[in-house]
Amino acid sequence: MPNHWFKNPRALVVAPVLAIMALAAVACGAAATATPVPTVAPTEAPAAEAMPEPTAMPEAMAEPDSSMEKEPETMAMSEMADVVPIPDHVANFYGDVVYGGTLRINYEDPLEHANAWGAGSGVTDRYRMPTGALLVMENPYDAGGPIIPDLAKNWELADGLDGITFNFREGVTWHNGDAFTCEDARFSFETMRSGEGITASYMQSRLANVDTFSCIDDQTFQMDFAGPSGESVLLLPLANRRAQIFNKAWFEAGGEEAMFQDVSVGLGPFMWRADQQVGIDTQYFDKNPNYYFPGLPYVDELVINGILDESTQQATQLAHQTDWHWVRNWGQYQSYVDHEQIVTVIRATRGNFRLWINNRNAPFDNVKVRQAVAMAIDRKAGILVLQDGHGAAGGFGYAPGSPWELSMEQRCSVPGWCVSDDMEATRAEARAILEGEGFDFEKTYSFTVESDAQVQARATFLQEQLRLVGIQTDFDLVETIAYRTQESEGTWGDLKPGNDTVTADDPNAGVAAYLRCDSEGNDWTPPATNCDQAIVSLLDQAQTELDPAKRLDLAHQIEIAAMNQYSSFPVYWEQEAVSFWPEVNGYSHFPAPNGSFLKFMHLWIDPADEDNSDNAGQISGVPGGA
């Protein structure tokens, strides 16, 4: 690989972009092959001297979203930027862009497969985001800002707000040299919507309002919708990290097996290096010299390391064998904060640790039993024990601090949903409910748990909480691919923990994934056996409601209806962090471990900063941080 370094005066300018109502997105997973062990000994995180108080989400997140008061954008989009502009506050923090070098990513799971379309997980995103492309994307520097172009250079809404037309960039080629055409996009979205040939289409429910996909010509793509929708409703699902466009000829030749095993045919900023195999836990990607954003990416080489063991993750980062680490273990976080050079940044996320209760299995088909299970979990203790206080309790669908968040009064209107200040009394009440419903305390119930160290630790906490009210459970540890299959088929046991993300502050682009009958993310009901048609009706209303205040009211009705089912609930909403060495420049913190920043095209390496310690340990100065 070339390893040339040269300064380039920042020529990226902010192009005018019409304001779009949009709150951008956000998940994780895996297990499989042996992970290479670094040459350093694992380093234990310093033990905490005392348990901290739960940390609420940053107050800044609670500011009202002014876009909620605006009319939906209906104007034709002007010509968009040909670059992803670096905002002034990011440029001022990092300085001039440097080209060249290698960026090494420290990721938390083995890189077992790449099928983001039919068996999506955080692992698949690590393969597909750097190599793939979307119609439109979130701004990597501003997760809550307007959606920006990706393959589509601009777009225009139909006069009746029941359709949208995208104009593609000219001259775009696949990594194998074939020309990209509209037919690739049309076929991709038809496959996502139908799920034909895919194990479980992640995007199917998110495209529920689309009637037809069509190509006007090779460069012009049209979507027609069942009814009028605001621009944010139309664009948010299309910016989802799994709405990636794939090569039609490649898919027809290789089918879903190619999605699992072949990353060679993409459109994105990085190209999967030849002579590799999916499933090896170090994957190499080279700069795409023909990427359609001029001047991007900045580094010549991207290396992604899948490391399952948390002590090995930490040891590898501290030994400077990796450069950038998304941190979900708070012992790791403290070791990075205490380091004399490593930079850290933290903020609230849209991610949550969620308990699913199977409403198809007796006795959990009884809503009172599910309510008692929810009441039995000490959420304050969960935040303290599992997050070192870095988290917050909230409602079903929207993170604390979100402008869509339910008020405390609304949350507490649902019996047992408020966080208890007296868990002994609450557990006694939960036990009494179970006894009144004839719950069998002699039986042992199944707890389906993904074979992942972090998920197992969280599940163990829940198991102990349930034991305190007399509910006995046994773990059924399931490897990731089988676990995803059980989720998609609805064949998991009585209880199931999971790390989930509400990808947008919006009823259809966000919580609908958990509630629609045809959603692969609806772990309560597939294949639609127990579907709540009242909730689906509300989602349909929200899909076509253009008045922001009415859509927000519908969002709250949907959320409260889901809370009253008690079939799943967030034990807590997370805060997460990133650590990186000082030569890594350009990073702006995103509110989830996925999104446009996972293209890694906007990060650069500046060797002049290798010995810098000016920003070590800081959590507030890095752009995007709390």
Secondary structure, DSSP 8 states (H G I E B T S, - for coil): -----EEE------------------------S-----SS--------SS----B---GGGGS--GGGGS----S------SS----HHHHHHH-SEEE-SEEEEEESS------TTTS--HHHHHHHHHH---SEE-BTTBTTS--EESSEEEEEE-TTSSEEEEEE-TT-B-TTS-B--HHHHHHHHHHHHH-TTSSS-TTTGGGTTEEEEEEEETTEEEEEESS---HHHHHTGGGSTT-----HHHHHHHHHHHHHH---S--SSEEE-TT--TT-SEEEEEE-TT-SSTT--S-SEEEEEE---HHHHHHHHHTTS-SEEEE--HHHHHHHHTSSS-EEEEEEEEEEEEEEE-TTSTTTTSHHHHHHHHHHS-HHHHHHHHHTTBEE---SSS-TT-TT---HHHHHTSTT-S--S-HHHHHHHHHHHHHHTT--TTSEEEEEEES-HHHHHHHHHHHHHHHTTT-EEEEEEE-HHHHHHHHHHT---SEEEEEEE--SSSIIIIIHHHHSTT-TT--SSTTTSS--HHHHHHHHHHHH---HHHHHHHHHHHHHHHHTTTSEEEEEEEEEEEEE-TTEE-----SSS-SGGGG-TT-EE-GGGTT--TTTT-SSSSTT--
